[in-house]
Amino acid sequence: MNKIQCFLITFIVCFGCVFGSFANANDKVTVILDWFLNAGHQSLLAAQYSGAFARHGLDVELIAPADPGTPPRLVAAGQADLAISYPIQLGMMVDKHIPLVQVGSLLNQPLDVLITKGDIKSIKELKGKKIGVAIAGDQQVVLGTMLTSAGLSLSDVQLVTVNFQLEQALMTGAVDAVIGAGRNYELFDLQQRNVPVSYFYPEDYGVPTYDELIFVARPDKTKEPKIGRFMQALKEGNEYLQAHPDEILNKAIKDHPELNTSLNKAAWQATLPLNSKEPGKIDQPKTQKFINFMVSKNVMHHEYPISDYAVQTGR
């Protein structure tokens, strides 16, 4: 064997080792959650526990935010790959030309619910009442639309900012109703506490249906292969979840003991049928209808092509 042959063999072996190390290295994907870890994130947990993320060459880090209002802005600033957000929140940011688009969703229907004291049996009875909102300006469009369906307007009620203390504000009598609570979480909690309440779903009172817990990314990142692989892994994770819900819940409880409560177990079961079967697929007619709704309500002050709001990345 001459020197040239030795050099070529050495080069091939070294190149193979280097290439192999790159081929085996998983791509890092950082996801900032919308809130603390809960049942709404079950398909993310399933994709991790079932090995779907690993099979698609992904190392996924889930981060709970210190401030629920910051995740989309952190993504826009390039500090994370994805954030979980909400359609109206995204609409406001698109209208301000903040570089974000929807690239998928965890759930295919709203979680939002208007919860009132038990003696209030219709939306019309909210006239003159106090209604708690988590963040000023966040839920007025949904609430205003629901009130309009009953012949009322926002001027007929008093809005009170309660800083995410929705349940406490209702239970203590500080408000007569709250908007922005989750039908799979706060509503269950109040019912388990035997607090008499009535509840109303926005889509039954003039608000178009929409995907909930949407993934947002920077527009310049949507074509990165790892984003499409993430959505495919999430789909596979949800398929495993539907077949093995108790297994995934038990693994989640082992790693996150705070989930071991009757409330979280009830929320887990209630959320199972809501998971998106195609998390990376954008339902264009539904999305466009909600965009039109936001434009009509001045959440978005200009009309935008759907591509400025949502980009399909799933396969």
N, C-alpha and C positions, 0 to 999 in steps of 0.2 A: 504494500500500500504506500503510494507516494505522498508527498507533503500536501499536494492539492486535494487528493482524496480525503486525507485526514482533516483538512480545513473544512471541506464541504460537509463531512459527517458531523464535525463539531458544531458548525453553523446551524445545520438542520436540527440537531438535538437541542441546542440552546434556543433557537427560534420556536421549536415545538413547545418547549417548557414555558417560554414567555407567552406565546399565543394561548397555550392551555390555561395559564393562570388568568388571562383576560376572559377567556371563554367561560371559565367556571365562576368568575366573579359576578355576583348579582348586582343589578342596577338598584341604586337607592331611590326610594320614593317616600317623600315626607308628606304626611297628610295631617293638617290641623283640623281637629274636630270642631263642631259648632258649639259644643257644651261638654260637660263631663261625660265619660263613657256610660252608655245606657243601651236599652233594647233597640233603639233606632239604628245602632251601629252593628247589629248582630251579623249581617252578611260580611262585614269587614273582618270580624272575629272568625267567622267560619272560613273565610278565604285564607286566613293565617293558620288556623288549627288543622284544616284539611290538607294543607300543603300546596294549595293552588297558587299562592304568590310565589313560593319557592320554585314550583314547576315551570313558572313563566319567567324565571330568572330575576325575581324581584325581592328586594329587602325592604319591606314596608314598615315605616315608623309612624305610629299613631300618637298624636300629641293633643292633649286637652288644653284649651286656651285658658290663660289667666283672666282674660276679658273676652266674653262672647262676641263683642263687637269688632274684634281685630282680625280674625282669621283671613277674610278675603283681602284685606289691605296688606297683610304679610305676604300673601301670594303675589299680589300686584307688585310688591317691592322686591320680589325675587328671593324671599327668605324661606319659601317652601314650594313644593311642586303643586299641591292641591289643597283646597280648603273645602269644608262642607258649609254651605250657606243656604239662603232662602231666595225664592224668585223675586220678591219685591226688593229685597236688599240688593240683589244683582242689578235689577232694573234701575235703581237709583244710582248705582255706581257706573253703569254703562252710560247713563244720561250725563254723568259728570266726566266722561271720557277716561275713567280709570280702566287700565288695561286688564280686563277680565272677561271671560266667556264661560258659559256652562259647557261641560264636557261629559256629563253623565248625571245619574241620580241614584240614591239609595232606595227611595220609595216612589211608587207611582201614583200616589194620591196625597191630598193634604192631611196634616195632623192637627191643624189649627182648629180651635173650638171656642165658642163664646159660652162661658159658664156663668150662670146667675144664681142668686139665692133661690131656694126651692119654691118659695111662694110666687115667684115670677114665672108665669106660664107661657108668655108670648113676648116677642121682641117689642111689640107696641107698648108693653107695660114698663119699658125702660125709660120712658119720658120722665125727665127730671131727676133721674138716678145718677149715681156716681159709678163710673166704669174704670177699672184699673188697667193700665197698660204697662208693659215692662220698660219700654223705651219710648220717650216722647217722639211722635212722628212715625213710628214703625208700623202701627196697626190701624191707623186712621182710615186708610183706604178700604180695608176689609170691613171694619166696623161701620164706616159710613155707608157702604153699599148694602150691608145687612139692614141698617136702620132705614134706608130709603125704601127697601122692600116692604116695610111696615108703615110707610108714610111719615117717617121721622127723618131727622138730619142730625149731624154732629152738634149743632147748636141746641138741640133738645136734651142733651146729656152733659154731664160734667166729667171730663177726663182727668184721671189722677195717675201720675207716674209713680209706680210702686217698686221699680228697680228689681225686677225678677222675683219679687216676693208676692207672687200672684195668689197662691193659696192662703198665705197668712193674711193678706189684705181682705180676702173674702171671708175667711173664718172669723176674723176679729170684728167684722162689720164696718171696716174702714171704707169699703166699697160695696156696691150692690151686685156687681158683675165684674168679670175679668175677660179680656180678649188676649189671645196669644198663648194660651195654655195648650198643652198637648192632649189629644183625646186618648192617647195610649199611656199617659203618665199622670199629669195633675188630676185629670178627671177620675182616673182609677183611684188615686190616692184619696181624694175627697170622698168617694163612694165607700172605700174601705174604712174610712174614719167615721162613717155614718153621718156625714155632713149632708143635710138635704139640699140638693142642687137641681137645677134644670140646665139643659145644654142645647146648643144650636150649632149646626155645621154650616160654615160659610157657603159651601157649594149648593146648599139648599135655599139660599137667600140672595141669589144674584151674583155671587163670585164664581167666575169660571174655575173649573178644576185645574190642578197643576201638579207637577212632580214636587216632592218634598225632599229636603236634605240633599240639595243638588251639589255636585262637585264643580268648583270653578278653578280655572287655570289661566295663566297668561296666554294671550292669543299666539305669541311666538313659540309657545311650548306645546301646542296641541298636536303638532305633527311628530313629536318625539315618539319613537316606537314603544317606549316603556309605558306611555299613557294608554295606548291601545291595549297593551298586554295587561296592564292593571285592570282595565274594564273587563277583559276576557276572564281573568282570574277571579274577579268579583262575581261574575256570572256563575262560574263553576263553584265558587264558595257558597252562593245562594242555593244552588242545586243540592249541594251536600247538606246544607242547613235544613232544607225542607224535608230531606230524608232522615236526618239525624238531629232534630232540634234539641233533644235532651242532652245528647252527648256534647254538643257545642256549648250549651248553657252550663253544664257541669264543669267543663274546662275553663269557661269564662269565670265562673265563681271561684274556682281554685286559684286562678291568677289574680282575680279582683274580688276579694271577699265582700266588698261593699255591695256587690250585686246580689248577695244572698239574702234577699228580703221578699216578703210576699208581694210587695208592690212590683218589684223588678221581675219576679216570676210571672205575674199576671200581664205585665207590659210585654214581656218576651213572647208569650203566646199570642197576644193581640196583634203584635207587629208582624208575625210570620207571614200572613197572607198579603201584607202590604208591600213586601219587597219587590223591587223591580226585577223582572225576569231577564231583561236586556238592559243592564245599567248604563252601557255606553251608547245606547240608541236614543236619539232625540226624536220624540214624537212631534213632528213639525206642525201639524194642524193644531194640536193642543197647545204647543208652545206659542205659536203665532197668535192664537186666540187670547192667551194671557198677556202677551205683549200688547195687543190691541187694547185690552182692558186697562193696562197700566198707562198707555198713552191717553185713553179717554178720561182717566182719573188724574192726569197730570203728574203721575209718578215719573213718567218719562215725558219730557216736554217736546220731543221730536220723534218722528218716525224713523226707525232704523231697519235695515234688512236683517232678517233672522240670523244671518252669519255674524253680525256684530254682537249677538246675544248668546248664541249656542252653536257649537261645532260638534259634529258626530265623530267619535274616536273609536268606538267599539267595532269589532269585526263580526 
